[in-house]
Amino acid sequence: MASKLMQRCYRLFGVSSPLCIHTNTICVGSKMVVSRAPSQIPLASLRVPSFTVRTDRLPDQEQEYRALYNYEGMAGIIDSASTTEDLLQLWELHSVNANQAALIITRLSRMAREQKLKPGSIVEDARFQCLLHTVHVQVSKVCNKSLVNLLKSLYFLGPKQNKVDSVEQEVRWRLKRLPFKHLVSLTEYLASRAQGGQPSELLSDLLKQLELRWTEIEDTRTVVMLITKVGTLSPALMDRLEEKSLELAEQLSAEDMRKIAAMLAFQNRRSVPLLRAISYHLVQKHFTLSTNVLLDMAFAYGKLNFHHTQVFQKIASDLYPHVAEMAHQDVVRCLKSFAFLKWLNLPLFEAFAQYTVDNANKFKPIHLSNVVLAFARLNFQPSCSEAFFGTIHKSLDDHLLDSLDPYLLLDVVWSLCVLQQAKAMHLRKVLVPEFCSHFLGDKSPKGQNYQLKLIHVNSTARLECSDYDGPLLPQEVLALKELYGERKPTPLQIGLKETLKSIAGDEAKARFEVDTIYGWQLDAEMVLNSDNQPLPVEDFDTPHLLQSKGSKPLPPGTRRLAFLCWEFPNFSSRSKDLLGRFAMARRHLQVAGFLLVDVPYYEWFDLKSEWQKTAFLRDRMNKAVAEEMAK
């Protein structure tokens, strides 16, 4: 077939058949050269088509056709080569130009990658060096696509740097003229090589070009690839990619949405418009989502603290049938994500609790610790409470607790206090002076938060654990002023203070922003006599304060009221149930002898006039007293 094709070409161009030509082959160095002997056949015997005219110079169209034919023909030969030796021999058998040399090097690189060959054996070959030299001296003649592929191949093969530099320089000169898809292809490759390190100069130049030409992006694949590969390298480009993602949101697949959301979470970029668009299409298109997509979406929303009830419901309903098939690490991931979001789905959490009981042997101590922390944050008590906490206590015994990091150990014990499952052994482990020394005196925000948790554990030991016999925290570390710091009062606290002043009638009969030794701050405190009339609070003994200002004991029938403002962040998402931390605060204060007057935001802000607010507080105070008397 090849001979027939060649004869047709010769007839087309008016050239004698190669059968009439004798060839001699000589070798110059490593290069094979074909020399033609003069034809021995009389010219008269040659048949030349009448429509063909021989000229010394071919027309331009004919030259272009020949160049295209030669290029495509050589490309076919290169693609058909099965070994590196076949490719390297092409240099000896053919007159190779820069474009063809670039194709051969690219094919060599791909073959080395696919067959897992050592690049060094290829680079050291003399024929490869000849190919490199050809490209080096004619690099300006290499077409754009071949140039980009050549540069990626040279990065993989690793020849001498000066050969790579010339190709890099040519790419820089052509950056503004390169098609956008070639820019993206080269950027993707360089970004993969630069993972964990500083971007190269060429990659920085490419990112600048992408920032300028971002409007040329037309498909979701390019957007997603750039976000995941180079989004962390250029904040300015990431801003443009977010805009383009918003524009193409309707075309995104579920996997695309997962990748974009995960990368936003990784960069901690809370792009509300884009997250809203993703949420809308995720719900409206009724995608069938895999477990991995569901878990990654839950993680992203939790990390970014972005709430969308319909998405959460979809995640929960899609995950619920597959809980038994999930890996224990995925169960922990999902629990942590929903705990960050303060979102409690009872059927899903019940399934997670039962999964923990059934597969306790698969969980490491750190995994069980995270399960306890998640349940405590949401104040979730599973229906299989006895079996669940029995598993927790058995798995987190005294020996395994010692293996935990001190901060995690304190978190676990504090969470068990929230869930009312802390035993004397747990309390003693974190209240011994040797352990407390890790946290006391630490002025950092993290250190102060853990000091506050120590005080809460200490309060649990004093108020809720009757069989605990010590040790306890020293009195001087129970001061809260430094731990809470200066906080700007909220509108709810300001409104409560103004209304209580009018109810008390005298500033001495109410106390505000009261720091207790139990680790909780009261928004207000009042003392009522048996007729429910306020008394001066400073006159009476105050065992709940670090330093008591009064000395009189409370008269019989006198009651101490604590007013607690509950803001929006104190509740679970879309719920009127307090989070575990604040549920424990109510318990501690009740056990300490206070009558609690709860002032939740969702009721207070519905009150428009001062008369309504006063009536609301009086009614709550009377209810608290009535409930106490009914016991």
GIJO-V136858 format. One line per field, one symbol per residue. phi: phi as a letter, one per 40 degrees, with the letter a starting at -180 (. if undefined). psi: psi as a letter, one per 40 degrees, with the letter a starting at -180 (. if undefined). burial: + if it has 24 or more other ideal C-beta (glycine too) atoms within 12 Angstrom, else -. A space follows every 50 residues. Layout:
BEGIN
phi->???
psi->???
burial->???
END
This chain:
BEGIN
phi->.ccccccccccccgbcccccbcbbbbbbgcbcbcbbcccccdcccccbdc cbbcbcbcddcccccccccccccccccccccbbccccccccccbcccccc cccccccccccccccfccdccccccccccccccccccbcccccdcccccc cccccccgcdcccccccdccccccdcbcdcccdcccccccccccdgbccc ccccccccccccbccccbbcdccccccccbdccadccccccccccccbdc cccccccccccccccccfbcccdccccccccccccfcccccccccccccc ccccfbbadcccccdccccdcbdcccccccccdccccccccfbbbddccc ccccccccbdccccdcccccccccccdcfcbcccdccccccccccbcdcc cccccdcccccccccccdcfbcbdcccccbbcdcccccbcgcccdccccc ccccccccccccbbbcccbhcbcccccccbdcccgcbcccdccccccccc ccccgacccabbfcccccgbbccaabbbcccgbcbccccbcbccbcbccb bccccdgcbbbbbbcbcdccbccfabcccddccccccccccchcccbcbc ccccccccbcccccccccccccccccccccc
psi->ddddddddddddefiiiedehhihhihhbehhhhihiihehiddehhhid ehhhidhiiddddddddddddddddddddeheidddddddddeihhaddd ddddddddddddddefihdddddehdddddddddddefdeehiddddddd dddddddfaidddddddddddddeddehiddddddddddddddeheaiii ddddddddddddfdeeheiddddddddddededgdddddddddddddedd ehidddddddddddddefhggdddddddddddddefihhidddddddddd dddefhhhddddddddddddeeddeiidddddddddddddefhhhddddd ddddddddfdeehidddddddddddddefhhidfdddddddddddgaddd ddeiidddddddddddddefehiddddddeeiddddeddheheidddddd dddddddddddddegdeheiiiiideeeheddddahhhiidddddddddd dddddhdeeihighhieeeihhdihihiadefhiihdeeihgeeidhhdi ehihiheiihhhhhhhideeiihfiehiiddddddddddddeeihhhhgi deddeehdidddddddddddddddddddde.
burial->------------+-++---------------------------------- --------------------+--++-++--+--+--++++++++-+++++ ++++++++++++------+--++-+-++-+++-+++-++--+++++++++ +++++++-+---++-+++-+++-++--+-+-++++++++++--+----++ -++++++++++-++--+--+++++++++++++++--++-+++-+++-++- -+++-++++++++++-+-+-+--++-+++-+++---+-+-++++++++++ ++++-+++--++++++-+++-++--+-+-++++++++++++++++--+++ +++++++-++--+-++++++++++++++++++-----++-+++-++---- +--+-++++++++++++++++++-++++++++--++--++-------+++ +++++++++++++++--+---++---++++--+--------++-+++-++ +-++----++++++++++++++++++++---+-++++--+-+-+++---- ---+---++++++++++--++++---++++++++++++++-+++++++++ +--+--+-----+--+++-++--++--+---
END
